[in-house]
Structures are given as structure tokens and as C-alpha cells.
């Protein structure tokens, strides 16, 4: 099974291009809500969220998915 199909199987049938369908700051990814706070998850594994009183970029590669078509 290729990485694209494995991703879709893990994300309820949604392929990476559908899952990461937004752009922010020149980065492809998606916005999601966690504990009433909005967060950005980039397709490259970088994340952006408010930490205490300011917004910051975080390099967090847990749950990062490799893609065959990059």
C-alpha cells in the first residue's frame, strides 16, 4: 500500500490534498480547534498556535505524514 492510500485509510478516506486543503503564511496545511483554541497544522509538520499570550511556530513532527507526490 502506498503512503497516500495509507494516509486516506488513517483519516477516514480523505487523501492528503483534501485533508491539508488550506494555506497560511505560505504553508500548506489545515486549521483545527483544540480545547477552544485554534491551531494550524502544516503539511510539513510545523504547527502554529497561541502559547500563553502570543502566537508561535512549533516544529512538532509527531503525526507528520510523508507524501509520495512532493
N, CA, C and O atoms as a GROMACS GRO file, in nm:
protein
  280
    1UNK      N    1   0.086  -0.118   0.000
    1UNK     CA    2   0.000   0.000   0.000
    1UNK      C    3   0.090   0.124   0.000
    1UNK      O    4   0.185   0.132   0.078
    2UNK      N    5   0.060   0.219  -0.087
    2UNK     CA    6   0.144   0.338  -0.090
    2UNK      C    7   0.105   0.435   0.022
    2UNK      O    8   0.001   0.420   0.085
    3UNK      N    9   0.191   0.533   0.046
    3UNK     CA   10   0.172   0.627   0.158
    3UNK      C   11   0.042   0.706   0.145
    3UNK      O   12  -0.024   0.735   0.245
    4UNK      N   13   0.004   0.741   0.022
    4UNK     CA   14  -0.118   0.820   0.000
    4UNK      C   15  -0.242   0.741   0.043
    4UNK      O   16  -0.331   0.795   0.109
    5UNK      N   17  -0.248   0.615   0.006
    5UNK     CA   18  -0.361   0.531   0.045
    5UNK      C   19  -0.360   0.502   0.195
    5UNK      O   20  -0.466   0.496   0.258
    6UNK      N   21  -0.242   0.484   0.251
    6UNK     CA   22  -0.232   0.462   0.396
    6UNK      C   23  -0.283   0.584   0.472
    6UNK      O   24  -0.351   0.572   0.573
    7UNK      N   25  -0.248   0.703   0.422
    7UNK     CA   26  -0.296   0.827   0.483
    7UNK      C   27  -0.448   0.831   0.481
    7UNK      O   28  -0.512   0.860   0.582
    8UNK      N   29  -0.507   0.802   0.365
    8UNK     CA   30  -0.653   0.805   0.350
    8UNK      C   31  -0.719   0.703   0.442
    8UNK      O   32  -0.824   0.731   0.501
    9UNK      N   33  -0.660   0.586   0.454
    9UNK     CA   34  -0.717   0.484   0.542
    9UNK      C   35  -0.717   0.533   0.688
    9UNK      O   36  -0.812   0.508   0.762
   10UNK      N   37  -0.612   0.602   0.728
   10UNK     CA   38  -0.599   0.652   0.865
   10UNK      C   39  -0.689   0.774   0.891
   10UNK      O   40  -0.725   0.800   1.006
   11UNK      N   41  -0.725   0.849   0.786
   11UNK     CA   42  -0.803   0.972   0.800
   11UNK      C   43  -0.943   0.960   0.740
   11UNK      O   44  -0.994   1.055   0.681
   12UNK      N   45  -1.004   0.846   0.755
   12UNK     CA   46  -1.144   0.828   0.715
   12UNK      C   47  -1.170   0.842   0.567
   12UNK      O   48  -1.277   0.889   0.527
   13UNK      N   49  -1.076   0.802   0.483
   13UNK     CA   50  -1.095   0.806   0.338
   13UNK      C   51  -1.057   0.938   0.274
   13UNK      O   52  -1.078   0.956   0.154
   14UNK      N   53  -1.002   1.030   0.351
   14UNK     CA   54  -0.963   1.161   0.298
   14UNK      C   55  -0.815   1.158   0.263
   14UNK      O   56  -0.732   1.123   0.347
   15UNK      N   57  -0.781   1.196   0.139
   15UNK     CA   58  -0.643   1.198   0.092
   15UNK      C   59  -0.572   1.326   0.138
   15UNK      O   60  -0.639   1.424   0.172
   16UNK      N   61  -0.438   1.327   0.138
   16UNK     CA   62  -0.364   1.443   0.188
   16UNK      C   63  -0.405   1.576   0.124
   16UNK      O   64  -0.415   1.677   0.194
   17UNK      N   65  -0.430   1.577  -0.007
   17UNK     CA   66  -0.468   1.702  -0.073
   17UNK      C   67  -0.603   1.754  -0.025
   17UNK      O   68  -0.628   1.874  -0.030
   18UNK      N   69  -0.688   1.667   0.022
   18UNK     CA   70  -0.818   1.708   0.075
   18UNK      C   71  -0.806   1.746   0.222
   18UNK      O   72  -0.873   1.839   0.268
   19UNK      N   73  -0.722   1.676   0.295
   19UNK     CA   74  -0.705   1.699   0.439
   19UNK      C   75  -0.631   1.830   0.466
   19UNK      O   76  -0.675   1.911   0.547
   20UNK      N   77  -0.520   1.849   0.398
   20UNK     CA   78  -0.440   1.971   0.410
   20UNK      C   79  -0.479   2.064   0.294
   20UNK      O   80  -0.401   2.083   0.201
   21UNK      N   81  -0.597   2.122   0.301
   21UNK     CA   82  -0.651   2.197   0.187
   21UNK      C   83  -0.648   2.347   0.207
   21UNK      O   84  -0.715   2.420   0.133
   22UNK      N   85  -0.572   2.397   0.304
   22UNK     CA   86  -0.564   2.540   0.326
   22UNK      C   87  -0.421   2.591   0.318
   22UNK      O   88  -0.326   2.513   0.310
   23UNK      N   89  -0.408   2.722   0.318
   23UNK     CA   90  -0.276   2.786   0.315
   23UNK      C   91  -0.272   2.893   0.423
   23UNK      O   92  -0.370   2.962   0.447
   24UNK      N   93  -0.156   2.905   0.489
   24UNK     CA   94  -0.135   3.012   0.587
   24UNK      C   95   0.014   3.045   0.588
   24UNK      O   96   0.098   2.956   0.604
   25UNK      N   97   0.046   3.171   0.572
   25UNK     CA   98   0.186   3.214   0.575
   25UNK      C   99   0.273   3.144   0.472
   25UNK      O  100   0.391   3.119   0.497
   26UNK      N  101   0.215   3.112   0.356
   26UNK     CA  102   0.289   3.042   0.252
   26UNK      C  103   0.306   2.894   0.276
   26UNK      O  104   0.381   2.827   0.204
   27UNK      N  105   0.237   2.841   0.375
   27UNK     CA  106   0.248   2.699   0.409
   27UNK      C  107   0.114   2.629   0.389
   27UNK      O  108   0.008   2.682   0.424
   28UNK      N  109   0.121   2.511   0.331
   28UNK     CA  110   0.000   2.431   0.311
   28UNK      C  111  -0.031   2.355   0.439
   28UNK      O  112   0.059   2.302   0.504
   29UNK      N  113  -0.158   2.348   0.475
   29UNK     CA  114  -0.197   2.276   0.596
   29UNK      C  115  -0.345   2.289   0.624
   29UNK      O  116  -0.426   2.299   0.532
   30UNK      N  117  -0.379   2.288   0.753
   30UNK     CA  118  -0.520   2.297   0.789
   30UNK      C  119  -0.533   2.365   0.925
   30UNK      O  120  -0.443   2.355   1.009
   31UNK      N  121  -0.643   2.432   0.946
   31UNK     CA  122  -0.680   2.487   1.077
   31UNK      C  123  -0.766   2.384   1.148
   31UNK      O  124  -0.847   2.317   1.085
   32UNK      N  125  -0.749   2.372   1.278
   32UNK     CA  126  -0.835   2.285   1.358
   32UNK      C  127  -0.849   2.347   1.497
   32UNK      O  128  -0.770   2.432   1.537
   33UNK      N  129  -0.949   2.303   1.568
   33UNK     CA  130  -0.975   2.357   1.701
   33UNK      C  131  -0.942   2.253   1.806
   33UNK      O  132  -0.981   2.137   1.795
   34UNK      N  133  -0.870   2.296   1.908
   34UNK     CA  134  -0.834   2.208   2.019
   34UNK      C  135  -0.853   2.285   2.150
   34UNK      O  136  -0.791   2.389   2.171
   35UNK      N  137  -0.940   2.233   2.237
   35UNK     CA  138  -0.968   2.299   2.365
   35UNK      C  139  -1.007   2.445   2.348
   35UNK      O  140  -0.956   2.532   2.419
   36UNK      N  141  -1.095   2.473   2.256
   36UNK     CA  142  -1.146   2.607   2.227
   36UNK      C  143  -1.042   2.702   2.170
   36UNK      O  144  -1.070   2.821   2.157
   37UNK      N  145  -0.924   2.655   2.136
   37UNK     CA  146  -0.821   2.736   2.072
   37UNK      C  147  -0.800   2.686   1.929
   37UNK      O  148  -0.805   2.566   1.903
   38UNK      N  149  -0.775   2.781   1.838
   38UNK     CA  150  -0.746   2.744   1.700
   38UNK      C  151  -0.597   2.717   1.685
   38UNK      O  152  -0.514   2.787   1.744
   39UNK      N  153  -0.564   2.616   1.606
   39UNK     CA  154  -0.426   2.579   1.577
   39UNK      C  155  -0.410   2.553   1.428
   39UNK      O  156  -0.506   2.516   1.359
   40UNK      N  157  -0.290   2.571   1.381
   40UNK     CA  158  -0.255   2.543   1.241
   40UNK      C  159  -0.160   2.424   1.238
   40UNK      O  160  -0.062   2.420   1.312
   41UNK      N  161  -0.190   2.328   1.152
   41UNK     CA  162  -0.103   2.212   1.132
   41UNK      C  163  -0.058   2.214   0.987
   41UNK      O  164  -0.139   2.195   0.896
   42UNK      N  165   0.070   2.238   0.965
   42UNK     CA  166   0.124   2.240   0.830
   42UNK      C  167   0.152   2.101   0.778
   42UNK      O  168   0.178   2.009   0.855
   43UNK      N  169   0.146   2.086   0.648
   43UNK     CA  170   0.172   1.956   0.587
   43UNK      C  171   0.316   1.913   0.611
   43UNK      O  172   0.349   1.794   0.603
   44UNK      N  173   0.404   2.010   0.641
   44UNK     CA  174   0.545   1.982   0.666
   44UNK      C  175   0.572   1.945   0.812
   44UNK      O  176   0.687   1.922   0.849
   45UNK      N  177   0.468   1.938   0.895
   45UNK     CA  178   0.485   1.900   1.034
   45UNK      C  179   0.496   2.018   1.130
   45UNK      O  180   0.493   1.998   1.251
   46UNK      N  181   0.508   2.140   1.078
   46UNK     CA  182   0.516   2.257   1.164
   46UNK      C  183   0.376   2.296   1.209
   46UNK      O  184   0.278   2.278   1.136
   47UNK      N  185   0.368   2.349   1.330
   47UNK     CA  186   0.240   2.390   1.386
   47UNK      C  187   0.249   2.532   1.438
   47UNK      O  188   0.357   2.580   1.474
   48UNK      N  189   0.136   2.596   1.442
   48UNK     CA  190   0.128   2.735   1.484
   48UNK      C  191   0.011   2.748   1.579
   48UNK      O  192  -0.102   2.713   1.544
   49UNK      N  193   0.036   2.798   1.701
   49UNK     CA  194  -0.072   2.817   1.797
   49UNK      C  195  -0.034   2.921   1.899
   49UNK      O  196   0.082   2.959   1.913
   50UNK      N  197  -0.135   2.967   1.970
   50UNK     CA  198  -0.114   3.066   2.075
   50UNK      C  199  -0.063   2.994   2.199
   50UNK      O  200  -0.126   2.901   2.250
   51UNK      N  201   0.051   3.037   2.246
   51UNK     CA  202   0.112   2.981   2.366
   51UNK      C  203   0.113   3.090   2.471
   51UNK      O  204   0.192   3.185   2.464
   52UNK      N  205   0.026   3.078   2.568
   52UNK     CA  206   0.002   3.180   2.670
   52UNK      C  207  -0.057   3.305   2.605
   52UNK      O  208  -0.176   3.306   2.575
   53UNK      N  209   0.022   3.408   2.583
   53UNK     CA  210  -0.034   3.533   2.529
   53UNK      C  211   0.016   3.568   2.390
   53UNK      O  212  -0.011   3.678   2.342
   54UNK      N  213   0.089   3.478   2.323
   54UNK     CA  214   0.140   3.508   2.188
   54UNK      C  215   0.133   3.386   2.098
   54UNK      O  216   0.132   3.272   2.144
   55UNK      N  217   0.128   3.412   1.967
   55UNK     CA  218   0.127   3.306   1.867
   55UNK      C  219   0.270   3.270   1.832
   55UNK      O  220   0.355   3.358   1.817
   56UNK      N  221   0.299   3.140   1.819
   56UNK     CA  222   0.434   3.092   1.788
   56UNK      C  223   0.430   2.973   1.693
   56UNK      O  224   0.335   2.895   1.693
   57UNK      N  225   0.536   2.960   1.612
   57UNK     CA  226   0.555   2.842   1.530
   57UNK      C  227   0.625   2.736   1.612
   57UNK      O  228   0.715   2.767   1.691
   58UNK      N  229   0.583   2.611   1.596
   58UNK     CA  230   0.643   2.498   1.667
   58UNK      C  231   0.676   2.391   1.564
   58UNK      O  232   0.596   2.359   1.477
   59UNK      N  233   0.794   2.336   1.576
   59UNK     CA  234   0.832   2.224   1.489
   59UNK      C  235   0.804   2.096   1.565
   59UNK      O  236   0.882   2.052   1.648
   60UNK      N  237   0.692   2.039   1.533
   60UNK     CA  238   0.647   1.918   1.602
   60UNK      C  239   0.615   1.815   1.497
   60UNK      O  240   0.517   1.831   1.424
   61UNK      N  241   0.694   1.711   1.486
   61UNK     CA  242   0.680   1.615   1.377
   61UNK      C  243   0.600   1.492   1.414
   61UNK      O  244   0.586   1.401   1.332
   62UNK      N  245   0.548   1.487   1.536
   62UNK     CA  246   0.459   1.377   1.572
   62UNK      C  247   0.333   1.387   1.486
   62UNK      O  248   0.279   1.497   1.469
   63UNK      N  249   0.286   1.279   1.434
   63UNK     CA  250   0.170   1.272   1.345
   63UNK      C  251   0.199   1.329   1.206
   63UNK      O  252   0.106   1.349   1.129
   64UNK      N  253   0.325   1.354   1.173
   64UNK     CA  254   0.359   1.402   1.039
   64UNK      C  255   0.348   1.287   0.941
   64UNK      O  256   0.392   1.176   0.970
   65UNK      N  257   0.290   1.311   0.827
   65UNK     CA  258   0.269   1.208   0.726
   65UNK      C  259   0.353   1.238   0.603
   65UNK      O  260   0.347   1.348   0.548
   66UNK      N  261   0.429   1.142   0.560
   66UNK     CA  262   0.509   1.157   0.438
   66UNK      C  263   0.419   1.141   0.318
   66UNK      O  264   0.321   1.066   0.320
   67UNK      N  265   0.453   1.212   0.212
   67UNK     CA  266   0.374   1.207   0.090
   67UNK      C  267   0.462   1.163  -0.026
   67UNK      O  268   0.580   1.198  -0.032
   68UNK      N  269   0.405   1.088  -0.116
   68UNK     CA  270   0.479   1.041  -0.234
   68UNK      C  271   0.490   1.148  -0.341
   68UNK      O  272   0.582   1.143  -0.422
   69UNK      N  273   0.399   1.244  -0.344
   69UNK     CA  274   0.390   1.337  -0.457
   69UNK      C  275   0.448   1.474  -0.428
   69UNK      O  276   0.412   1.570  -0.497
   70UNK      N  277   0.536   1.491  -0.330
   70UNK     CA  278   0.600   1.620  -0.304
   70UNK      C  279   0.716   1.640  -0.397
   70UNK      O  280   0.783   1.743  -0.391
   0.00000   0.00000   0.00000
